[in-house]
């Protein structure tokens, strides 16, 4: 295809014109006071006039450095190195070589901090942390932290709001080292302004226990810490925005923050009807397309991400408070309220196969989902004592969700003749209240390296579901004979769940870097269900069928681990064996329960090797025992939906999973090379698979069985590097997926193999002070094959071409635009879909920089469509949903607490 090649060529030409040309070098050699060459000294190239960042490099083992591209101007070079005073050199560059000779750095005897990161250096590495200077990445006055993170190399944010860094999901986000709104990434990223941030740190964080004792325990998590600009501390700052547009579109945002060394206070608020969320996006994505009756098909072999279809109205309010009583003794609390109203229509087309009676299914859906969510979080951390620490966390949650769905479904046989019409009206009301409480205490003992910890965790919740369903079925018995039936169904469900966990850990030093670890875990899970279901068949003289029962599922797991740990600077090893006792008891109360008791031996191992700064390899192996979920082993049938009956299998065995993963991170901040690679292999024995039966009247019954093995392999890498002489960076992305498993469909084992490969290329400029350019493409292909329906083997491709320009005409006038072009093709569907999306924004900042006027134009081509294709064990489905489409909004923003800072 010529289109992407032409776009890439145009981008290269633009970059060559806009950015610096290759030029004679500016070079030198950095030494200490005793003339010893200094390696890894950070050298930043700045404009002398206003200290605007141009480029940076680091010195090699001989202390040498060189800049091979620079503009004709009066320039400033800053030299920064840990333990030494910063040094500056002024040069006038006129496109001729400059040799600065030896640059002498003097030791800083008064340096207090262990690590100092220069304000001008875009990226630096320290221990397990990669630190990015926010000023090196172009952000606009209206951008939030999510927009900033998308510009950082090695970080991604997927459509579900999940942040991935260094190949791992980010679990917590901090501001100035302290939790902000419970550390929830979605809340922090969507509600704090990017222009308030000075530095972003991606931290490969040790567990709380390992941080206290200094002995690794194999537990790692990736967190992100945002450091505020000095001008934003000790004073209030924030923004108030409002906008109005065509078709009654509107939005309003407010956030105010005040951070002092001891106390942090923030308040946020949002109200809009332009499909912008302000909370954890996952809550909106649940059944966002209105298709709720089969949304729990967890056997999908294609992982597809839902989007916010239709029209969404959102209201948000929240407050966060944090206080440091003394050094390392901190209390944080926050409250967050979210209201969303999501409504729209969609059309689904499904190709179903069931061995003997393959059929097609089409559905027209109308949905309206209103959710109200309350969250209160608190945590207390006391690490002020060098020998012990105490951490207490808690969360109170309340949800109220009401969803109304109308669906008209049409079943066709293989000759495309209409066989059955199914019209359904749903009303689902769900309420949930939950309490989570966690206490952990860590204690160092007198002997160096000896320590213990105890912990308690509880999660108690109550969920009530009121379901009403009205179904009207018309079946074509013959060409002149129709059969009608009408069913009313009520199902009230109350779930009381309690999960309690206790843990004890002890570490004994063996000498040197060697340690013995003993860990003990006790988990008790108690789930109670209270079900009332009444079905009335209107066309059969109002015949009633009543189902009332109480159900209990109890599971106890006792695990003892014995492990060896080796904890050195470059190499960490944590390996051992776990002895697990697993007891289950479940069934209808007042009936004989199903019981089981098993004993397992589970090996585990984690090895991390860091041969040098910026390079890290990690290998993890673990065996996981997965008990059947409550719905998989339930002894009671759920036939609320007459076309989709759910049945459990109480005789299911546990599933044994061997999980291997390999992670490699390489960051060379001299050449600005960034590489992250991951590989994960999962092998399951006694795999729990679906058992599907579809009768001649298209009624689907699903249960579960244990069947053989399941193999899954996923790989991914992300490679990014500067192109010397062009002032550009390229990024190559690749991911692949292989899944082989079996499913039972109409008493026949169906071997399924799914393979997916994605490759992407992105080009962007590196000097983003004035302009931010990006151009790229992604191509993915999925092949799914079936042993019993070979003619239904599927090939699905998705092409995505994208470009964006963000340009400052002046310091006050900004223009940005994005264009995306999607192409979807599938051999099982007769048509391909081409979807172009074009967005644009123009913003103007008034002289004092506190007032911003912005014009936003979304989906200028007015495609107002959302598209999804997915595969499961026995069907392919294509869903086209109504979306918001084109809108134009004029907005005004006022910066709170903005002030002009004196430049040094």
C-alpha positions in Angstrom: 0.0 0.0 0.0 1.5 3.3 -1.0 -0.4 5.6 1.4 1.8 5.0 4.5 5.0 5.2 2.4 4.0 8.6 1.1 3.0 9.8 4.6 6.4 8.7 6.0 8.3 10.4 3.2 6.4 13.7 3.8 7.1 13.5 7.5 10.8 12.9 6.9 11.0 16.0 4.7 9.1 18.1 7.2 11.3 17.1 10.0 14.4 17.8 7.9 13.2 21.4 7.4 11.9 22.1 10.9 14.7 20.4 12.9 18.4 20.9 13.2 20.6 19.9 10.3 23.7 17.7 10.8 26.6 20.0 11.7 30.3 20.1 12.7 30.6 18.8 16.3 30.8 20.6 19.7 33.0 18.3 21.7 35.2 18.1 24.8 36.3 15.8 27.7 35.2 15.9 31.3 37.6 15.1 34.1 37.8 15.4 37.9 40.1 17.6 39.8 42.8 14.9 39.8 42.4 14.6 36.0 40.5 11.3 36.2 38.0 10.9 33.2 34.4 11.0 34.4 32.0 8.6 32.7 28.2 9.0 32.6 28.3 12.8 33.1 25.1 14.4 31.8 25.7 17.2 29.3 22.7 19.3 28.2 22.8 21.7 25.3 20.6 24.8 25.8 19.9 28.1 24.2 21.8 30.8 26.1 19.0 33.3 25.7 16.2 31.5 27.6 17.8 28.2 28.6 15.5 26.3 26.2 16.5 22.7 25.9 18.0 21.5 22.6 19.7 18.2 23.1 21.7 16.1 25.6 24.3 13.4 25.7 26.5 11.6 28.3 30.3 11.1 28.5 32.0 7.8 27.6 34.6 5.9 29.6 37.3 8.4 28.5 35.1 11.3 29.6 34.5 12.4 26.0 31.3 13.8 24.6 30.2 15.3 21.3 27.1 17.1 19.9 26.8 16.3 16.1 23.8 18.6 15.6 23.2 22.2 16.8 21.6 25.4 15.7 23.6 28.6 14.9 23.2 30.5 18.1 24.6 31.5 21.4 24.5 28.2 23.3 24.9 27.0 26.9 26.3 23.6 28.0 25.4 22.3 31.4 27.4 19.5 33.0 25.8 17.5 35.8 27.1 14.5 37.7 26.3 12.9 41.0 28.5 14.2 43.8 29.9 17.1 41.7 28.9 20.7 41.3 27.1 21.6 38.1 29.3 23.4 35.6 28.3 25.7 32.7 30.1 26.6 29.4 29.0 29.4 27.0 29.7 28.9 23.3 28.8 30.8 20.1 28.1 28.2 17.4 28.5 29.3 13.8 28.5 25.9 12.0 32.2 25.4 12.7 33.8 22.7 15.0 34.2 23.7 18.7 36.6 21.7 20.9 36.2 22.7 24.6 39.2 20.6 25.7 39.1 19.4 29.3 36.1 20.4 31.4 36.9 20.3 35.1 34.2 19.3 37.6 34.6 20.0 41.3 33.3 17.7 44.0 30.3 19.0 45.9 31.1 18.4 49.5 27.8 19.9 50.7 25.5 17.8 48.6 22.7 16.4 50.8 20.6 14.3 48.6 21.8 10.9 47.4 20.7 11.5 43.8 20.3 14.8 42.0 18.7 14.9 38.6 19.4 17.9 36.4 16.3 19.9 35.4 17.4 20.0 31.8 18.3 16.3 31.2 15.3 14.5 29.5 16.0 11.1 30.9 18.2 9.7 33.7 18.5 6.3 35.4 19.1 5.7 39.1 18.9 2.3 40.7 15.5 0.9 39.8 14.1 4.2 38.6 13.9 5.9 35.1 13.3 9.6 35.6 11.9 11.8 32.8 12.1 15.6 32.8 8.6 16.8 32.0 9.9 20.0 30.4 11.4 17.9 27.6 8.0 16.8 26.4 5.6 19.2 24.8 2.3 19.6 26.7 -0.4 22.1 26.3 -2.0 24.1 29.0 -5.2 22.0 28.9 -3.4 18.6 28.9 -3.9 16.2 31.8 -1.3 13.7 33.0 -2.7 11.0 30.7 -1.6 13.1 27.7 1.9 13.6 29.2 2.4 9.8 29.8 1.5 9.0 26.2 4.5 11.0 25.1 7.1 9.2 27.2 9.1 6.4 25.5 8.3 2.9 26.8 4.9 3.8 28.3 1.5 2.9 26.9 -2.1 3.5 27.9 -4.6 1.1 26.4 -8.3 1.7 25.6 -9.2 0.2 29.0 -7.2 2.9 30.8 -4.5 0.5 31.9 -1.0 2.0 32.1 1.9 -0.3 31.0 5.5 0.7 31.7 8.6 -1.5 31.2 6.3 -4.3 30.1 4.4 -4.3 33.4 1.0 -2.8 34.4 1.4 0.3 36.7 -0.5 -0.5 39.9 0.0 2.8 41.8 0.5 6.5 41.0 2.0 9.0 43.5 2.3 12.7 43.6 5.4 14.0 45.4 5.8 10.5 46.8 2.4 10.4 48.4 -0.8 8.7 47.4 -3.3 10.8 45.5 -7.0 9.6 45.4 -6.0 6.2 46.6 -3.3 5.9 44.0 -5.9 5.0 41.3 -4.1 5.6 38.0 -7.3 6.6 36.1 -8.3 9.2 38.6 -4.9 10.7 38.9 -4.1 10.8 35.2 -7.5 12.3 34.1 -7.7 15.0 36.8 -4.2 16.5 37.4 -2.7 19.0 34.9 0.4 18.1 33.0 1.9 21.6 33.2 2.2 21.3 37.0 4.7 18.4 36.7 8.5 18.8 36.8 9.6 15.1 36.8 8.1 11.7 36.1 9.7 8.7 37.8 8.9 5.1 36.7 10.0 3.0 39.7 10.5 -0.7 39.8 9.3 -0.8 43.4 10.2 -3.4 46.0 7.6 -4.7 48.4 7.2 -2.8 51.7 8.9 -5.6 53.5 11.9 -5.6 51.2 12.2 -1.8 51.5 12.5 -2.1 55.2 14.8 -5.2 55.4 16.8 -4.7 52.2 16.2 -8.4 51.4 14.3 -9.2 48.2 11.2 -11.4 48.5 10.5 -11.7 44.8 7.6 -9.2 44.9 7.9 -6.3 42.5 5.5 -3.7 41.2 5.9 -0.8 38.8 4.7 2.5 40.2 4.9 6.1 38.8 5.7 9.2 40.9 5.0 12.7 39.7 7.1 15.5 41.2 5.5 18.9 41.2 7.2 22.0 39.9 8.7 24.2 42.6 6.3 27.0 41.6 3.3 24.7 42.4 4.3 23.9 45.9 3.3 25.9 49.0 0.6 27.7 47.1 -2.8 26.8 45.6 -3.0 26.0 41.9 -5.5 24.5 39.5 -7.9 25.2 36.7 -11.5 26.0 36.1 -12.9 25.3 32.6 -16.2 25.5 30.9 -17.3 25.0 27.3 -20.4 24.9 25.2 -21.0 23.7 21.7 -23.4 22.7 19.0 -26.2 20.1 19.6 -26.4 21.1 23.3 -22.9 19.7 24.0 -21.2 21.1 27.1 -18.5 20.4 29.6 -17.1 21.9 32.8 -14.0 21.0 34.8 -12.6 22.2 38.1 -9.5 21.2 40.1 -7.7 22.9 42.9 -4.6 21.7 44.7 -2.5 22.9 47.5 0.7 21.0 48.4 3.0 21.9 51.2 5.8 19.8 52.6 3.5 18.5 55.3 -0.1 18.7 53.9 -1.7 18.0 50.6 -5.2 19.0 49.6 -7.1 18.6 46.3 -10.6 18.9 45.1 -11.9 18.0 41.6 -15.2 18.3 39.8 -16.5 17.5 36.3 -19.7 17.6 34.4 -20.0 16.9 30.6 -22.0 15.1 28.0 -19.2 14.6 25.5 -18.1 11.0 26.4 -15.3 12.0 28.7 -14.9 9.9 31.9 -13.2 11.1 35.1 -12.9 8.0 37.1 -11.8 4.4 36.7 -12.8 3.7 33.1 -13.3 0.0 33.7 -16.6 0.7 35.4 -17.9 2.3 32.3 -16.8 -0.4 30.0 -18.7 -3.2 31.7 -21.6 -3.8 29.4 -21.0 -0.5 27.8 -22.4 -1.8 24.5 -25.7 -2.9 26.1 -25.1 -6.6 25.3 -25.2 -8.1 28.8 -26.6 -11.6 28.4 -23.4 -13.2 27.0 -20.9 -10.6 28.1 -19.4 -13.1 30.5 -18.1 -15.4 27.7 -14.6 -15.7 29.2 -13.5 -18.2 26.6 -12.9 -15.6 23.9 -9.7 -16.3 22.0 -9.4 -12.8 20.9 -9.0 -10.2 23.6 -11.1 -7.2 22.4 -11.4 -4.0 24.2 -14.8 -2.4 24.6 -15.3 1.3 24.1 -17.8 3.9 25.3 -20.5 3.5 22.6 -23.5 5.8 22.4 -23.8 9.0 24.4 -22.3 9.4 27.8 -23.0 12.0 30.4 -20.6 12.2 33.4 -20.6 13.9 36.7 -17.6 13.7 39.0 -16.6 15.2 42.4 -13.8 14.3 44.7 -11.6 15.5 47.6 -8.2 14.3 48.7 -6.3 15.1 51.9 -2.9 14.0 53.1 -0.8 14.9 56.1 2.7 14.0 57.2 2.8 14.0 61.0 6.6 13.6 61.0 9.2 12.2 58.6 7.9 8.9 57.1 4.6 9.0 59.1 1.8 9.8 56.7 -2.0 9.7 56.6 -4.0 10.0 53.4 -7.8 10.0 52.8 -10.0 10.7 49.8 -13.6 10.6 48.7 -14.7 10.2 45.1 -18.2 10.3 43.6 -19.0 9.4 40.0 -22.3 9.6 38.1 -22.6 8.3 34.5 -25.5 8.0 32.1 -24.6 5.9 29.0 -27.3 5.3 26.3 -27.3 4.4 22.6 -28.1 1.8 20.0 -26.0 -1.0 18.3 -26.4 -3.7 15.7 -24.7 -7.1 16.0 -24.2 -9.9 13.4 -23.1 -13.3 14.6 -22.0 -16.4 12.7 -22.6 -19.4 15.0 -21.5 -23.0 14.5 -22.6 -26.0 16.5 -21.5 -29.0 14.5 -24.9 -30.0 13.1 -27.1 -26.9 12.9 -24.9 -23.8 12.1 -26.9 -20.6 12.0 -26.6 -16.8 11.8 -27.9 -14.4 14.4 -28.6 -10.7 14.1 -29.6 -8.3 16.9 -30.7 -4.7 17.2 -30.0 -3.3 20.7 -31.0 -0.2 22.6 -29.4 0.4 25.9 -29.4 2.9 28.8 -27.1 2.4 31.8 -27.0 4.8 34.8 -24.4 4.2 37.5 -23.6 6.0 40.7 -20.5 5.2 42.6 -19.1 6.3 46.0 -15.5 5.5 47.0 -13.8 6.4 50.3 -10.1 5.4 50.7 -7.7 5.9 53.6 -4.2 4.8 54.4 -1.7 5.3 57.3 2.0 4.6 56.9 4.5 4.8 59.7 8.1 4.1 58.7 9.6 6.6 61.0 11.3 3.9 63.1 14.3 2.3 61.4 13.5 -1.1 62.8 9.8 -1.5 62.1 6.9 -0.1 60.0 3.1 -0.2 60.1 0.8 0.2 57.1 -3.0 0.4 57.4 -5.2 0.7 54.4 -9.0 0.7 53.9 -11.7 1.3 51.3 -15.4 1.8 51.5 -17.3 1.4 48.2 -21.0 1.7 47.2 -22.4 1.2 43.7 -25.9 1.7 42.3 -26.3 0.6 38.7 -29.6 0.5 36.7 -29.5 -0.8 33.1 -32.4 -1.1 30.6 -31.8 -3.0 27.4 -34.1 -3.8 24.5 -33.0 -6.4 22.0 -34.6 -7.8 18.9 -32.8 -11.0 17.8 -33.3 -12.9 14.5 -32.0 -16.5 13.9 -31.4 -17.7 10.4 -30.5 -21.2 9.2 -27.7 -22.0 6.7 -30.0 -21.2 3.8 -30.6 -17.7 5.2 -34.2 -18.4 6.0 -35.6 -16.7 9.2 -36.4 -19.4 11.8 -36.9 -17.6 15.1 -37.5 -14.1 16.3 -36.6 -13.2 19.9 -37.6 -9.8 21.3 -36.4 -9.2 24.9 -36.7 -6.4 27.4 -34.2 -6.3 30.3 -34.1 -4.2 33.4 -31.2 -4.9 35.8 -30.7 -3.1 39.0 -27.5 -3.8 40.9 -26.4 -2.4 44.3 -23.1 -3.2 46.0 -21.5 -2.2 49.3 -18.0 -3.3 50.1 -15.4 -2.9 52.8 -11.7 -3.6 52.3 -9.3 -3.4 55.3 -5.6 -4.3 55.4 -3.0 -4.2 58.2 0.7 -5.1 57.8 3.4 -4.8 60.4 7.2 -5.3 59.6 9.9 -5.8 62.3 13.7 -5.9 62.0 15.3 -8.0 64.7 18.7 -7.5 66.4 20.7 -9.8 64.2 21.4 -8.0 60.8 19.1 -9.4 58.2 16.7 -11.2 60.6 13.1 -9.9 60.4 9.5 -10.9 60.5 6.1 -9.5 59.4 2.5 -10.2 60.1 -0.5 -9.1 58.0 -4.3 -9.3 57.9 -6.6 -8.5 55.0 -10.3 -8.6 54.7 -12.8 -7.9 51.9 -16.5 -8.0 52.8 -19.2 -7.2 50.4 -22.9 -7.4 49.8 -24.5 -7.3 46.4 -28.1 -7.2 45.4 -29.3 -7.8 41.9 -32.9 -7.3 40.7 -33.5 -8.7 37.2 -36.6 -8.4 35.2 -36.8 -9.9 31.7 -39.7 -10.0 29.2 -39.2 -12.3 26.2 -41.5 -12.7 23.2 -40.5 -15.6 20.9 -41.8 -16.4 17.4 -40.8 -19.6 15.8 -41.3 -20.6 12.2 -42.5 -24.3 12.4 -43.3 -24.3 8.7 -44.0 -21.7 6.0 -47.6 -21.2 7.1 -47.3 -22.2 10.8 -45.9 -19.9 13.4 -45.5 -20.6 17.1 -45.5 -17.8 19.6 -44.5 -17.8 23.3 -44.2 -15.0 25.9 -42.2 -15.3 29.1 -42.0 -13.0 32.1 -39.1 -13.7 34.4 -38.1 -12.1 37.8 -34.8 -13.0 39.5 -33.8 -11.4 42.8 -30.3 -12.2 44.0 -28.4 -11.3 47.2 -24.7 -12.1 47.5 -22.8 -11.9 50.7 -19.1 -12.4 50.3 -16.3 -12.5 52.8 -12.6 -13.1 52.2 -10.1 -13.1 55.0 -6.3 -13.5 54.7 -3.6 -13.9 57.3 0.1 -14.0 56.6 3.3 -14.5 58.6 6.8 -14.1 57.1 10.2 -14.7 58.7 13.7 -14.1 57.3 16.9 -15.7 58.7 20.3 -14.6 57.4 22.7 -17.4 56.4 25.7 -15.3 55.9 26.8 -12.9 53.1 24.0 -12.3 50.7 22.2 -15.5 51.5 18.9 -15.8 53.4 16.3 -18.4 54.4 12.7 -17.4 54.3 9.6 -19.0 55.8 6.2 -17.7 54.8 2.7 -18.9 55.9 -0.6 -17.8 54.4 -4.2 -18.6 55.4 -7.1 -17.6 53.2 -10.8 -18.2 53.9 -13.4 -17.4 51.3 -17.1 -17.6 52.2 -19.8 -16.8 49.5 -23.5 -16.9 50.2 -26.3 -16.6 47.7 -30.0 -16.0 48.3 -32.0 -16.5 45.1 -35.6 -16.0 44.3 -36.7 -16.6 40.7 -40.3 -16.6 39.2 -41.0 -17.4 35.6 -44.4 -17.0 34.1 -45.3 -18.4 30.6 -48.1 -16.0 29.5 -49.0 -18.1 26.4 -49.5 -21.2 28.6 -52.3 -19.9 30.8 -49.8 -18.0 33.0 -48.0 -21.2 34.1 -45.6 -20.3 36.9 -42.3 -21.8 37.8 -40.8 -20.9 41.1 -37.1 -21.3 42.2 -36.1 -20.4 45.7 -32.8 -21.5 47.4 -29.9 -20.4 49.5 -26.4 -21.4 48.3 -23.1 -21.4 50.1 -19.5 -21.7 48.7 -16.7 -22.0 51.2 -13.0 -22.3 50.4 -10.0 -22.5 52.7 -6.4 -22.4 51.5 -3.4 -22.9 53.8 0.0 -22.4 52.2 3.5 -22.7 53.7 6.5 -21.5 51.8 10.2 -22.3 52.3 12.5 -20.2 50.2 16.1 -19.3 49.6 17.0 -15.7 48.8 20.2 -14.2 47.4 20.2 -10.4 47.6 23.1 -8.6 46.0 23.5 -5.4 44.0 23.4 -7.0 40.6 21.7 -10.3 41.2 18.6 -11.2 43.2 17.3 -14.7 43.5 14.1 -15.9 45.3 13.3 -19.6 44.9 11.5 -22.2 46.9 8.6 -24.5 47.2 5.0 -24.0 48.5 3.0 -26.6 50.3 -0.7 -25.9 49.8 -3.8 -27.5 51.4 -7.1 -26.6 49.7 -10.5 -27.4 51.1 -13.8 -26.7 49.4 -17.4 -27.1 50.5 -20.4 -25.9 48.4 -24.0 -26.5 47.6 -27.6 -25.6 48.4 -28.1 -25.1 52.2 -30.2 -27.9 53.8 -28.9 -30.4 51.1 -25.8 -32.5 51.1 -22.8 -30.4 50.2 -20.1 -31.2 47.8 -16.7 -31.3 49.6 -13.2 -31.8 48.4 -9.7 -31.6 50.0 -6.4 -31.6 48.1 -2.7 -31.2 48.8 -0.3 -29.5 46.3 3.4 -28.9 46.0 4.0 -25.6 44.1 7.5 -24.6 43.1 8.3 -20.9 42.4 11.4 -18.9 41.5 12.3 -15.3 40.6 15.7 -14.3 39.3 16.6 -10.7 38.5 20.0 -9.7 37.0 21.2 -6.1 36.5 24.6 -6.3 34.9 24.9 -2.5 34.6 23.0 0.7 34.9 19.9 0.8 32.6 19.9 -2.9 31.9 17.7 -5.4 33.7 16.6 -9.0 33.1 13.9 -10.8 35.1 12.8 -14.5 35.0 9.8 -15.6 36.9 8.3 -19.1 37.3 5.3 -20.0 39.5 2.7 -22.8 39.7 -0.8 -21.6 40.5 -3.7 -23.7 41.6 -7.0 -22.3 40.3 -10.2 -23.5 42.0 -13.4 -23.6 39.9 -15.3 -20.3 40.2 -18.6 -20.4 42.0 -20.6 -20.2 38.7 -18.5 -22.9 37.1 -19.2 -25.4 39.9 -22.7 -24.3 41.0 -25.2 -27.1 41.5 -28.1 -24.8 40.5 -29.2 -24.0 36.9 -29.6 -20.3 35.9 -32.3 -20.1 33.2 -33.4 -16.5 33.5 -32.7 -16.0 29.8 -34.6 -18.8 27.9 -32.0 -18.6 25.1 -28.9 -18.8 27.3 -28.9 -21.3 30.1 -26.0 -21.5 32.5 -25.2 -24.7 34.4 -22.3 -25.5 36.7 -20.4 -28.8 37.1 -19.9 -29.7 40.8 -17.4 -32.4 39.8 -14.8 -30.0 38.4 -11.2 -30.5 39.5 -8.8 -27.7 40.1 -6.8 -26.3 37.2 -3.0 -26.4 37.6 -1.1 -23.6 35.8 2.6 -23.4 35.2 3.5 -19.8 34.4 6.9 -18.7 33.0 7.7 -15.1 32.1 10.9 -13.4 31.0 11.3 -9.6 31.0 14.2 -7.6 29.5 14.7 -3.8 29.9 17.5 -2.0 28.2 17.9 1.8 28.4 21.0 3.4 26.9 20.6 7.1 27.7 23.7 8.1 25.7 22.2 6.8 22.4 18.6 7.3 23.7 17.9 3.6 23.0 15.0 2.1 24.8 14.1 -1.6 24.6 11.5 -3.6 26.5 10.8 -7.2 25.7 8.5 -9.7 27.4 7.7 -13.3 26.9 5.2 -15.4 28.8 4.3 -19.0 28.5 1.4 -20.6 30.4 0.6 -24.3 30.5 -2.6 -25.6 32.1 -3.4 -29.1 33.2 -7.0 -30.2 33.8 -8.0 -27.0 32.0 -11.5 -25.8 32.8 -13.2 -25.4 29.4 -16.8 -24.6 28.4 -19.2 -27.4 27.4 -21.7 -25.9 25.0 -24.9 -27.5 23.7 -27.2 -25.7 21.2 -30.5 -27.4 20.4 -32.7 -27.1 17.3 -34.5 -24.1 18.7 -31.2 -22.2 19.1 -31.2 -22.5 22.9 -27.6 -22.4 24.2 -26.7 -24.3 27.4 -23.3 -23.8 28.8 -21.5 -25.7 31.5 -17.8 -26.6 32.2 -15.6 -29.7 32.1 -11.9 -30.5 32.7 -10.3 -31.4 29.4 -6.6 -31.9 28.9 -4.1 -29.2 28.4 -4.1 -25.6 27.4 -1.1 -23.7 26.1 -0.7 -20.0 25.7 2.3 -18.0 24.6 2.5 -14.2 24.4 5.5 -12.1 23.4 6.0 -8.4 22.9 8.8 -5.9 22.4 9.1 -2.2 22.1 12.2 -0.7 20.5 12.9 3.1 20.3 15.9 5.0 19.2 17.0 8.4 17.9 18.0 8.8 14.3 21.2 10.8 14.3 21.3 13.9 12.1 17.6 14.0 11.6 16.4 15.0 15.0 13.9 12.2 15.0 13.0 9.1 17.0 11.5 5.9 15.7 9.7 3.2 17.7 9.0 -0.3 16.5 6.4 -2.2 18.4 5.5 -5.9 18.1 3.3 -8.3 20.0 2.2 -11.9 19.2 -0.2 -14.3 20.8 -0.7 -18.1 20.5 -3.5 -19.9 22.3 -4.3 -23.6 21.8 -7.2 -25.2 23.8 -10.2 -27.4 23.4 -13.9 -26.8 23.8 -16.8 -29.2 23.8 -19.6 -28.2 21.4 -22.6 -30.4 21.1 -20.7 -33.4 22.5 -17.8 -33.0 20.1 -14.4 -31.8 21.2 -13.3 -28.8 19.2 -9.6 -28.0 19.1 -9.1 -24.3 18.7 -5.9 -22.6 17.8 -5.7 -18.8 17.8 -2.7 -16.8 16.6 -2.3 -13.0 16.5 0.5 -10.8 15.4 0.7 -7.0 15.7 3.5 -4.8 14.4 3.7 -1.0 14.5 6.0 1.8 13.5 6.0 5.4 14.8 8.2 8.3 13.8 8.4 11.5 15.8 10.6 14.5 16.2 12.8 14.8 19.3 13.0 18.6 19.8 9.5 19.4 20.9 9.8 22.9 22.2 8.0 24.4 19.2 6.4 21.5 17.4 5.4 17.9 18.2 5.1 15.7 15.1 4.0 12.1 15.1 3.3 9.6 12.3 2.8 5.9 12.4 1.0 2.7 11.5 -0.1 -0.5 13.1 -1.0 -3.7 11.4 -2.5 -6.8 13.1 -3.7 -10.1 11.8 -5.5 -12.9 13.7 -5.9 -16.4 12.5 -8.3 -18.8 14.3 -8.7 -22.4 13.2 -11.2 -25.1 14.4 -10.9 -28.9 14.2 -14.6 -29.6 13.7 -15.6 -26.6 11.5 -12.5 -26.1 9.2 -14.5 -24.1 6.7 -15.1 -21.5 9.4 -11.4 -20.9 9.9 -11.0 -17.2 10.3 -8.5 -14.5 9.3 -9.1 -11.0 10.7 -6.9 -8.0 10.0 -6.9 -4.5 11.4 -4.9 -1.6 9.9 -4.4 1.7 11.7 -2.7 4.7 10.2 -2.3 7.9 12.4 -0.6 11.3 12.4 -0.6 14.3 14.7 0.7 17.8 14.7 1.0 20.1 17.7 2.4 23.5 16.8 2.9 26.7 18.7 2.5 29.6 16.3 3.4 31.9 19.2 3.8 31.5 22.9 0.1 32.3 23.1 -1.4 30.5 20.1 -1.4 26.7 19.8 -2.8 24.4 17.1 -3.0 20.7 17.2 -4.7 18.0 15.1 -4.9 14.3 14.9 -6.0 12.0 12.1 -6.6 8.3 12.4 -7.6 5.9 9.6 -8.8 2.4 10.4 -9.4 -0.5 8.0 -11.1 -3.7 9.2 -11.3 -6.9 7.1 -12.5 -10.4 7.9 -12.9 -13.4 5.6 -16.1 -14.4 7.5 -17.9 -11.1 6.8 -18.7 -9.9 3.4 -17.8 -6.2 3.9 -14.7 -4.4 5.1 -15.0 -1.2 7.1 -13.0 2.0 6.5 -13.2 4.4 9.4 -11.4 7.9 9.3 -11.4 10.0 12.4 -10.2 13.6 12.4 -9.9 15.9 15.5 -8.6 19.4 15.8 -8.1 22.1 18.5 -7.0 25.7 18.5 -6.2 27.4 21.8 -5.2 31.0 22.7 -3.7 32.1 26.0 -4.3 35.6 27.1 -1.2 37.7 28.0 -1.0 37.0 31.7 -1.2 33.2 31.0 -4.1 32.7 33.3 -6.9 32.9 30.7 -7.1 30.3 27.9 -9.7 30.2 25.1 -9.9 27.0 23.1 -11.9 25.7 20.1 -12.2 21.9 19.9 -13.5 20.1 16.8 -14.0 16.3 17.3 -14.8 13.8 14.5 -14.9 16.4 11.8 -15.9 13.8 9.2 -18.9 12.9 11.5 -18.5 9.1 11.3 -20.4 8.6 14.6 -19.7 4.9 14.7 -18.0 2.5 17.0 -16.9 -0.9 15.7 -15.9 -4.2 17.3 -15.3 -7.8 16.1 -14.6 -10.8 18.4 -14.4 -14.6 18.4 -15.5 -17.1 21.0 -15.6 -20.9 21.1 -18.6 -21.2 18.8 -19.3 -17.9 17.1 -17.9 -14.8 15.4 -19.5 -11.5 16.1 -19.4 -8.0 14.6 -21.0 -5.1 16.5 -21.5 -1.6 15.1 -22.6 0.9 17.7 -23.9 4.4 17.5 -21.4 6.9 18.9 -21.3 10.6 19.7 -19.9 11.7 16.3 -19.0 15.2 15.4 -19.2 18.1 17.9 -17.6 21.5 18.2 -17.0 23.2 21.5 -15.7 26.6 22.5 -14.2 26.7 26.0 -12.7 29.1 28.5 -10.1 28.1 31.1 -8.9 30.1 34.0 -5.7 29.0 35.8 -5.9 29.3 39.5 -2.9 30.4 41.5 -0.8 31.1 38.3 2.2 33.4 38.8 5.2 34.4 36.8 8.4 33.1 38.2 11.7 34.9 38.1 14.2 33.1 35.9 17.7 32.3 37.2 
